[in-house]
């Protein structure tokens, strides 16, 4: 009988994704990547970058269909902003 591995909690996913970003992705970024979306597979540290969030995730999923993905935006504290601009 196959054993099903538990999925990470959101806080675990965030911690793993942030750690991979800091160690592997951030050093590879250039100023031109600021504001782009970064989709990270927390199991393999594979990632994809694009100006469009859907495109970054779709390209990563095409290589890693079962990826546990953490999405963030380079140079921003969060991938998305909720609320009105002032």
C-alpha angles and dihedrals in degrees: 000000000000119000116228113219114222116247116242119259118250091257091050090047091050093049093048093044092048092049093050090047093052095045104035113013106037094057090054095050125101130201088263089064094060109122095016122126118252118202111196128191101216092201097057104015088235112145145177131208129206141147087242118064094210092052093050092050094043093052091048091047090051088061097033110027094178096044121147095224128204113189124202139156120244111245095011132096091228137021093235139025122220121201140035124314115239 
